[in-house]
């Protein structure tokens, strides 16, 4: 296990969040007002009497946004033609807006159909592969934290496939393994037949969680019944995530997380990705910032991240209509006193930590057990 632990802690994403390896280039299309917002970084008293200012533009160049939920595959499959490189008015996410917002990675969610969930999941994975291959100078498919960091180092935006609804696996561990081999990295448990509301998980459901751990797939608890979430957190050896959940203490939307769940997520080193959704967080940018403040206060700065919810059909808060709005949100948090270290965790560090933690768990689990043969 020691060699695995050394590998886990060897990268700059885990240990050196604020040491850029190259000069920082400005973000194209950034709001000029954002450049004037200063983040405060403590310096030794011998060097300066006051903290040195660091621009939001500079922060996002070093620690880009890992956006936790984008519905682009479901939109693109209904379009006969699109151009993500020059800009596309039919979608909310394209390369110019991603670059303007300082994005470095996105999770592309699969929107499967109820009558043929497995087939539609396969079709959308195929679509994602074709879209990424069409824009090699802007996008790169990533299946791990290392590939995500490599894409960022080469100036590409990393695309990770998922989450997909549990129905995409067809209640089959073999199908789940096939989807993982094709690149799926996140499975949502909401609506799974093996996760009933009264007991949380059936015995097959518990085996599904163990297999997800063995494969190195993230478990998305967004909208899951509290009994299901509690049982998953008890069983899973890997961090769990909420891909699009605000704070229920501020907004009673059913997808939002209670303070009890946030605390449990912190104890399991998981992650709550707060969405830019008017329904979940509120109609204004400051409402999203309020939810981020609450999650950070209750669960700590290592448990909070960002989720755009772009191209999902959801209405967005004013000022966050597309990924280009991220610098304004970071500026708002900086004005509220968030230190650079916490902002770096919010945008990039926490997502990388959870990915690496899940991969480390998978390596250890594969030493203990082989593929499960359980059936539903």
N, C-alpha and C positions, 0 to 999 in steps of 0.2 A: 504493500500500500504506500510505502514511503515514496517510491518513484512516481506514483500517481499524484501524490500531494505536491511534490516538487513541480510537476508539470502544471498543476492547477494554479500555482502561485507564481509562475514564471513570467507572466505577461505584464505589459505596462497597464493594460486595462484594469487589472486587479490592484496593482501596487502603486503605480505612478500616474495618477489621474491628471495631474496638471504639469506634465513635462512634455511639451511638443517636440517631435523629432525633426521638424522642419519649420521654416518661417511660415507664419500664418497669413493666408491670403484673405482679402475681404470677401464677404458674401455678396453675390450679385443680387441687386434688387431689394436690399434690406432697407427698412424704414429709416430715413436719416435721423429721426428723433431718437431711435434706439441707440445710435452710436454715442449719444450724449449721456446715456445712463451709465453710471459707474458702479461696478461691483467692488466691495471692499475686501482686500486681502491683507491680513496682518503681516507686518514686517518687523524684524528685530529693532528695538529702540535705538541701537547704535547706527542703523542705516537710515531711518526716517522717523520723524515725529508723528506723522500721520500715515494712515494706510494708503497704499498706492492704488490708483484706479485702474480697472481692467474693463474694457468695453464688452458689451453683450456680443457684438460681432466677433471679437476675439475669443470669447468663451465658447461660442458655438463652432468656431473653426477648430478648436482643440477638442471639444466634447460635443459632437453633433447630437441631434435628437434621434433617439431610437423610438419611432412611432409604433405604438403597440396594437393598432387595429386600423386596417384600410380595406374597404370593400371593392377595390378596383377590379378584381377578376369578374365579379358578378355584373359590373357595368360594361366592361369591355366585350364580354361575350354577346352582348345585345347590339353592339355597334358594328356596322359594316366596314367602317374605315375610321382610323384615328391616328393622331401624331402626337406622341408624348414628348418628343424632343423639341419641337418648335412651340408647343403649347396646344392644349385641346380644350375647347369651350364646353364640350359635352361631359367633362368630368371635373372633379375638384382637385385631382392629383395629377400633376405632370412634372417633367424634369425642371422646367424653369421655376415653378413654385416650390418644389422640394429644395432646390438650391437656394432660393431666396429665404426659405425658412430655416436653413441650416440643418436639414435632415441628413442623417448618415445611414439609417436603416429603417425598414418598414416591415411589419407583419401583414401579409396579404391574406385576408380571411376568405374562406371558401363558403359560398352560399349554395348549399345543396338543395335539391328538390325532394319533396316528401315521397313521390312515387318511385323515384330511382336514385336514392341518395348515393350509393356507391359509384354508379356510373357517372353521375354529375360531378362527384368529387374528382374522379379520374380525368374527366374532360377539362375541369378547371385547372388541375395541376398541369395538364398538357398545355393549356392556354398560357399559364404563367411562364412555363419554360420557353414558349415561342415569343412572348412579349419581351422577356429579359434578353433573349438572343437577338432580338431585333434592335435593341439599343445597348450594344456592348460598351459604348463609351460613357454611358450614364448609369447602367444598372448591372448588378452582378448577383446571381443566385448564391445564397449562403445556406449551409446546412449545419453550421456550428459557430461557436463564438470566435474561433480562430479565423474561419472564412469571413465572418462579419468584419472582424478587425482588418483582415487583408483587403477586403473591398474598400473600406474606408481609407487605408494607406495608399491605395491606388486611385483615389479620387472618385470611386464609384459609390452608388447607394446600394447597400445590401438589401436583398429581398429574401425574407424567410417566409415559407409557406405555412399558413395557419393563422388563427385556429380554424378547425373544421368541426362541425357538430358531431356528437357521438354517433349519430345515425350513419355517418360516412363509413364507419368501420363495419357496419352490418352485423353487429353483435358477434363478431368473429375475430379472434386473436390473430388468425392467419391473414385476414384482410388488413388488420391494423399493421401487421409487419410489412405487408406489401405497400401500404401507403407510406410507411416510414421509409422504405427503400426508395420510393419515388420522390422523397423530399419533404413530406409532411412532418412538421415538428411540434405542433400544438393540437391538442384535442380538448374540446369543450364537453363537459359532462352534463350540461343541461338537457333534459328530455330523454336521457338514456333509460331504456327499460330495466337495466340492471342497477339503476340508482333510484329506487322508489322513495317517495317522500316519508313513508312511515318508519323505515328502517335505515335509510341512508344509502346502504350498499348491500346487494345480495352477495353470496359467496363468489359468484362469477364476477361481480363488480369489483370485489377486493382483488381477485386475480388480475383483472384488467388494469388496476392501479399498479400492481407489482410489475406487470409486463410493460406498462408505460415507463416505469422507472428503469427497467432493464434495457429498454430501447433508447432511453435518453430523450423522451418526448415530454414537453411541458404539459401540465394539467391545468386547464382553465376552469375556474370555479365560478365564473360570472353567471349569476342567475340561478345557481344551484341551490337546492333546499338546504337550510342550515344543518340538518342531520347529515346530508351528503357531504357538505363541506367539512364538518367536524370529523366524520369518519375518514375522509381522504387525508386530512391533515394528521390523523393518528397513524395511518398506515404508510403513507408515502415517506420515503427517505430523501426525496428530492424536493426542492422548493416548488410551491404551487403559485399560480398567478391569477389575478383578476384582470382580464384584458380591457374592460370598459366599465369600471365601477367607480362612482363618486362616493361621498360619505352620506350614509343614510341619516345621520344626525342633522344634516343640512337639507336633504331632499329625500323624500320617501319613495323614490322610484324603486321598483322591485329588484333591479339589477345592482343597486347601490349596496355598499357593505356596511354592516353594523360595526360599532366600535369593538364589540367582542370578536368579530371576525378579523378585524384589522390587527388586534392584539395577537390573535392566534397566528395570523399570517407573519407577523414580526417574529414570533417565537420559532416559526419554521423557516425563517430567512426567505420568505416569499416576497411577492411584489404586487402592489395595487396600482394599476395604470388608470389614471383619472382621465375621463374622456372630455373632448370638446363637443359636448352635446347639450343643446338647450333643455331637452327633457330631463337629462340626468343631473346636470350641474347648474343650469340657469341660463338666462338670455344674454348675459354680458361677460366680457373677458374677466372682469373682477370676480364674478361668481365662480369661474373655474379656479381662479387663484385662491378663493376661499376654501374650496374643497381640497386643493393641494396643501394649503396651510393646515387644515384639519387632519388630513391623513398623516402629514409629517409630525404633527404634534402628538397624535395618538399612537402611531406605529413607528415613528422615527424616520430620519432622512434616508435610511437604507431600504425603506419599504415603499417608496413612492416613485412613480414614473408617469409618462405621458401617453395618451392614446387619442389620436385625432378623430377617429370615427368618420373620416372623410369617405365619400362615395358609398355611403350606407343608406341614404335616404333620410337620415336624421337632420333636423334643423340645427344650425351651429350658432354659438354665441356671437354677438356683434364683435367684429375684430378678429374672429377666428374662423372665417368662412373657408379657408384652405390652409395648406401647410405654411404658406408665406407669413401667416400670423404668429408663428412661434416666437420670433424675436421680441414682439410686443409683450407676449405672455412672460417671457423670461425677464424682460425689463420691469414688468409689474412686480414680479417676485423679488427682484433685486431692490426695488424701492421699498418693499416690505421688510427688508433686512436679511434676506436669505444670503448666507455667505457663499463664496465661490465653490467651496468644497461640496456643499449641499446641492448647488445647482448642477455641478458636474455629475454627481450621483443621479440626480433627477433625469438628466438628458441622456446620459450614456452609461455611466458606471454601474447602476443597478441592473440594467438589462443585461449587460455583459456578465455580471456576477451570477445572475440567475441561470443564464445559459451555461456558463462554465460549471456551476454547481450541479446542474442536471446531468451534464456530460460526465463529470467525475463520479456521480452516483451510478450512472450506467456502467462505467468501466468496472466499478467494484461489484455491482450486481451480476454482471456477466461472468465473473469469476466464481460466483456462488451457485448459479443456476443457469440452465439452458432455456430455450423457448418453451413457453407454457403450452400444454396440449388441452387445456380446459375448454369446455364448450358451454354455450348458453343453454 
